Amino acid sequence: MSGTPTFRFRSRRGISTMIGGVIVLSLLLTALGTMLFVTQQYDQYEQTVNRIAQYRNQQLSEDLVGTSPGLTVVTSTTIPGWGSGCGTTAGTGTTYICYNATISNLGTVGVQITGIYINSTGPAGSGCSSPNPAPCILNPRSTIGPYAFEEATEFLNAGEANHAVLFALPCTSVTSCVTLPDPNPAFPQNSILIVTSRGNVFSFQWPFQVSVFGQSQSAYSSGNMEVAYQGTYNSENEPSFGGKGTGYCHTEASAPYPAAVGYAQELTGITGVGVTGNTLYFVNPWITSTIMQSADSGSTQVYIYVFVVNTGTTSYTPTAGTIDLTWYGSNHIDGYLLGVYYNGAFFATSPSIPPGASYYAIFKITIFTIGNNPWTVQPGSPSVMFWGGASITNAPGSSNENQNFFSGTLLPSGLWERYEASSGSCA
C-alpha cells in the first residue's frame, strides 16, 4: 500500500509537465505567428512606401517643354492613321483646323500625355476664348474629332526631342473655325497646358516671341541643334547614312540640307583643323556614354551645329564664337566657331547673313572637362543633359569694335548623354 501514493504522485507530475510543455509550445507558436504577421504587414508597408517613393521620383523626373516652332498648322487634309477633314481656312470640306505641337521630353522617364488645355487671349472669339470654349479641353482619341489629340502621339520616350502631338479644333460652320491667334510680329497669345498621367502640368506660350541679344539685336537661335563626331567613333557609320551603327543607336532618316527637324544631315565641304574628309554627318543631339568617354579621352572629335536666324533689319557676318554646355558644375563641354553652313555651302570666313536668313553655326568641341562622370556618379539614372549657351560675333578688335560691332547669344537645345548598360547596347 505504501508504493501506491508514490506511483500516483509521479504520474501526476508527468502529466503536469506535459501540460506545461503544451502551454509553453502554444505560447511560442502564438508569438511566432504574431511575429510573422507583423513582419508580413511591415514588408507590405515597406513595399508600398517604396512604390510611392518610386512613383514620386518618376513624377519629379518629368520635364516637358514646348520647342520651336511650338505649333504649326497642318496643311495636309488627311492625317495617316487618324482621319481626314483638316484644312487651313474655313470652307467647304474643312471640318477641323489641325495643329502639330512640337514637344521635347527633357526628363529621364517616359511621359504619357492625358490632356491638353489651350487658353487664348486677344479679340473676343479668337481661338480658345469666349464665346468659344475657354479653355479648349483636348482629350486623346484614336480617330480624329473636335477638341481631340491623336492618341498614338500621347507618349514621349525619355530624352525624346521634337516630338509631334497632333490635335484638331473644330469648324462650327463653313465660315467659322476655332483658329488660334498667330499675330505678326510674333507675340504670345495662347497658353498651352499639358497634363501627364503622373499628375504634372507643363505649359508654354505660343507663338514664341522672338528673343534677340547683343547690341545689334539680330541673332536668334530656335534651339535646334545636331551633333557629329569623327575618330574612334564616326557618325558617318550611323544607320541614317548606310553605316553599321554598332554602338551608336541613331536610327533617324537622312535628308539633305536644309532638313526638317529630327533628320540626319550630310554637310559637305567642311574645312578646318581636325575635320577628316571635308564632310560631317550630323544626327539628333545625343550620344552614347561610350562615345562621350571616347571624346573625353581625345579619341573622338565632336562637332555641334546650332540653327540660327537673323531676326534683325541689317546684315551681319559671324566670324567668331564659342559654345559652353554644362552638367553638374565642373562638367563642361566647350568649343569655338569653326564656320557657318549657309545656302548649302560651308564658309570658314563667314558670308554676310541678310535679315530673315537662317544658317548653321558649326562649333568644334575642344574641351571635355568631365570631373564627375555621369555614368559613375549617379548609377541609378546615369543619362544626363548638358545645357548651356553659345555666342557669335563679327570678331571685334579692329574697325568693327565701334558702330559695326555685333554680338548675339544662341540658345542650343542641349546635348543628351545616353547611358549604355554595356558598349553597343541601344536598349
Residue pairs with C-beta under 8 A, 6 or more apart in sequence:
55 198
58 109
58 198
59 198
59 199
59 200
61 107
61 108
61 109
61 381
62 105
62 107
62 109
62 111
62 196
62 198
62 200
62 202
63 105
63 106
63 107
63 202
64 103
64 104
64 105
64 106
64 107
64 111
64 156
64 194
64 196
64 200
64 202
65 103
65 104
65 106
65 202
65 204
66 101
66 102
66 103
66 104
66 192
66 204
66 206
67 102
67 103
67 104
67 161
67 162
67 223
67 224
67 413
68 102
68 208
68 222
68 223
68 224
69 102
69 207
69 208
69 222
70 101
70 102
70 192
70 204
70 206
70 207
70 208
71 99
71 100
71 101
71 102
71 180
71 190
71 192
71 206
71 207
72 99
72 100
72 102
73 88
73 97
73 98
73 99
73 100
74 86
74 98
74 99
74 100
74 166
75 88
76 86
77 84
77 85
77 86
77 87
77 93
78 84
78 86
79 86
79 98
79 144
79 150
79 166
81 150
81 152
82 142
82 143
82 144
82 150
82 152
82 166
83 143
83 144
83 145
84 144
85 93
85 94
85 95
85 96
85 144
85 168
86 94
86 95
86 96
86 97
86 98
86 144
86 168
87 93
87 94
87 95
87 96
87 97
87 171
87 177
88 94
88 97
89 177
90 171
90 173
90 174
90 175
90 176
90 177
91 174
91 175
92 174
94 171
94 174
94 177
95 170
95 171
96 144
96 146
96 168
96 169
96 170
96 171
96 177
97 168
97 169
97 170
97 171
97 177
97 178
97 179
97 180
98 144
98 166
98 167
98 168
98 169
99 166
99 167
99 168
99 169
99 180
100 164
100 165
100 166
101 116
101 149
101 164
101 165
101 166
101 167
101 192
102 162
102 163
102 164
102 261
103 156
103 162
103 163
103 165
103 194
104 156
104 160
104 161
104 162
104 163
104 413
105 111
105 156
105 157
105 158
105 159
105 160
105 161
105 163
106 159
106 385
106 414
107 158
107 159
108 158
108 159
108 381
108 383
109 158
110 155
110 156
110 157
110 158
111 155
111 156
111 196
111 197
111 198
112 154
112 155
112 156
112 196
112 197
113 140
113 149
113 154
113 155
113 156
113 165
113 194
113 195
113 196
113 197
114 140
114 154
114 195
114 196
114 197
115 137
115 138
115 139
115 140
115 194
115 195
116 137
116 138
116 149
116 165
116 167
116 192
116 193
116 194
116 195
117 135
117 136
117 137
117 138
117 192
117 193
117 195
118 127
118 128
118 135
118 136
118 138
118 180
118 190
118 191
118 192
118 193
119 128
119 129
119 134
119 135
119 136
119 190
119 191
119 193
120 126
120 127
120 128
120 129
120 134
120 180
120 181
120 189
120 190
120 191
121 129
121 181
121 189
121 190
122 129
122 181
122 183
122 189
123 181
124 130
124 131
125 131
125 132
126 179
126 180
126 181
126 189
127 136
127 178
127 179
127 180
127 181
127 189
127 190
128 134
128 135
128 136
128 169
128 178
128 180
128 190
132 178
133 147
133 178
135 191
135 193
136 147
136 169
136 178
137 147
138 147
138 148
138 149
138 167
139 147
139 148
139 149
140 148
140 149
140 150
140 151
140 154
141 148
141 149
141 150
141 151
142 151
142 152
144 150
144 168
145 168
146 168
146 169
146 170
147 168
147 169
147 170
148 167
148 168
149 165
149 166
149 167
149 168
150 165
150 166
150 167
153 163
153 164
153 165
153 166
154 165
156 163
158 383
159 286
159 383
159 385
159 416
159 418
161 262
161 284
161 285
161 286
161 413
161 416
162 224
162 261
162 262
169 177
169 178
169 179
169 180
170 177
170 178
171 177
171 178
172 178
180 189
180 190
180 206
181 189
181 190
182 189
182 207
183 189
183 207
185 210
186 207
186 208
186 209
186 210
187 207
187 209
188 205
188 206
188 207
188 208
188 209
189 206
189 207
190 205
190 206
190 207
191 203
191 205
192 203
192 204
192 205
192 206
193 201
193 202
193 203
194 201
194 202
194 203
195 201
196 202
210 220
210 311
211 220
211 411
212 218
212 219
212 220
212 311
212 312
212 408
213 219
213 220
213 407
213 408
213 409
214 393
214 406
214 407
214 408
214 409
215 405
215 406
215 407
216 312
216 314
216 316
216 405
216 406
216 407
216 408
217 311
217 312
218 310
218 311
218 312
218 313
218 314
218 316
218 355
218 406
218 408
219 308
219 309
219 310
219 311
219 312
219 316
219 318
219 392
219 406
219 407
219 408
219 409
219 410
220 308
220 309
220 310
220 311
220 408
221 306
221 307
221 308
221 309
221 390
221 410
221 411
221 412
222 307
222 309
223 307
223 411
223 412
223 413
224 261
224 306
224 307
224 413
225 285
225 304
225 305
225 306
225 307
225 412
225 413
225 414
225 415
226 264
226 265
226 282
226 283
226 284
226 285
226 304
226 305
227 235
227 282
227 283
227 284
227 285
227 286
227 287
227 302
227 303
227 304
227 415
228 235
228 267
228 280
228 281
228 282
228 283
228 302
228 303
228 304
228 305
229 235
229 287
229 291
229 295
229 300
229 301
229 302
229 303
230 236
230 274
230 275
230 276
230 280
230 300
230 301
230 303
231 294
231 299
231 300
231 301
232 294
232 299
232 300
233 247
233 248
233 290
233 291
233 294
233 300
234 243
234 281
235 241
235 248
235 250
235 280
235 281
235 282
235 283
236 243
236 279
236 281
237 243
237 244
237 245
237 246
237 248
238 245
238 248
238 250
238 264
238 281
238 283
239 245
239 248
239 250
239 251
240 250
240 251
240 252
240 253
240 254
240 264
240 281
240 283
241 254
241 264
241 266
241 281
245 251
246 424
247 288
247 290
247 291
247 420
247 423
247 424
247 426
248 288
248 291
249 288
249 418
249 426
250 264
250 283
250 284
252 262
252 263
252 264
252 283
252 284
253 263
253 264
254 263
254 264
254 265
254 266
255 263
255 264
255 265
256 265
256 266
257 265
257 266
257 267
257 341
257 344
258 344
258 358
259 265
262 284
264 281
264 282
264 283
264 284
265 281
265 282
266 279
266 280
266 281
266 282
267 279
267 280
267 281
267 282
267 305
267 341
267 346
267 360
267 362
268 278
268 279
268 346
269 278
269 279
269 345
269 346
270 278
270 279
270 280
270 338
270 339
270 341
270 346
270 362
271 278
271 339
271 346
271 348
272 338
272 339
272 348
272 364
273 364
274 301
274 364
275 303
275 338
280 303
280 362
282 303
282 305
285 304
285 412
285 413
285 414
285 415
285 416
286 415
286 416
286 417
286 418
287 295
287 302
287 415
287 416
287 417
287 418
288 417
288 418
288 419
288 420
288 426
289 374
289 375
289 382
289 383
289 417
289 418
289 419
289 420
290 420
290 423
290 424
291 300
292 370
292 375
292 417
293 373
293 375
294 300
295 301
295 302
295 365
295 368
296 368
296 370
301 364
301 365
302 333
302 335
302 365
302 368
303 338
303 362
303 363
303 364
303 365
304 323
304 335
304 362
304 363
304 365
304 412
304 415
305 341
305 360
305 361
305 362
305 363
306 323
306 360
306 361
306 363
306 390
306 410
306 412
307 358
307 360
308 318
308 358
308 359
308 360
308 361
308 392
308 408
308 410
309 356
309 357
309 358
310 316
310 353
310 354
310 355
310 356
310 357
310 358
311 355
311 356
312 355
313 355
314 355
315 352
315 353
315 354
315 355
316 352
316 353
316 394
316 406
317 350
317 351
317 352
317 353
317 394
317 406
318 337
318 340
318 350
318 353
318 361
318 392
318 393
318 394
318 406
318 408
319 337
319 349
319 350
319 393
319 394
319 395
320 336
320 337
320 392
320 393
320 394
320 395
321 336
321 337
321 361
321 363
321 390
321 391
321 392
321 393
322 334
322 335
322 336
322 337
322 363
322 390
322 391
323 333
323 334
323 335
323 336
323 337
323 363
323 365
323 388
323 389
323 390
323 391
323 410
323 412
324 332
324 333
324 334
324 388
324 389
324 390
325 332
325 333
325 334
325 386
325 387
325 388
325 412
325 414
325 415
326 332
326 333
326 386
326 387
326 388
327 374
327 384
327 385
327 386
327 387
327 417
328 372
328 374
328 377
328 384
329 371
329 372
330 369
330 371
330 372
331 369
331 370
331 371
331 372
331 374
331 386
332 367
332 368
332 369
333 365
333 367
333 368
333 369
333 386
333 388
333 415
334 365
334 366
334 367
334 369
335 363
335 364
335 365
335 366
335 367
336 363
336 364
336 366
337 361
337 362
337 363
337 392
338 348
338 362
338 363
338 364
339 346
339 347
339 348
339 349
339 350
339 362
340 346
340 347
340 350
340 351
340 353
340 359
340 360
340 361
340 362
341 347
341 359
341 360
341 362
342 350
342 351
342 353
342 357
342 359
342 360
343 359
346 362
353 359
361 390
361 392
361 410
363 390
374 382
374 383
374 384
374 417
374 419
375 382
375 419
376 382
378 384
382 419
383 416
383 417
383 418
383 419
384 416
384 417
385 414
385 415
385 416
385 417
386 414
386 415
386 416
386 417
387 414
388 412
388 414
389 409
389 410
389 411
389 412
390 409
390 410
390 412
391 407
391 408
391 409
391 410
392 407
392 408
392 410
393 405
393 406
393 407
393 408
394 400
394 404
394 405
394 406
394 407
396 405
396 407
400 406
420 426
421 427
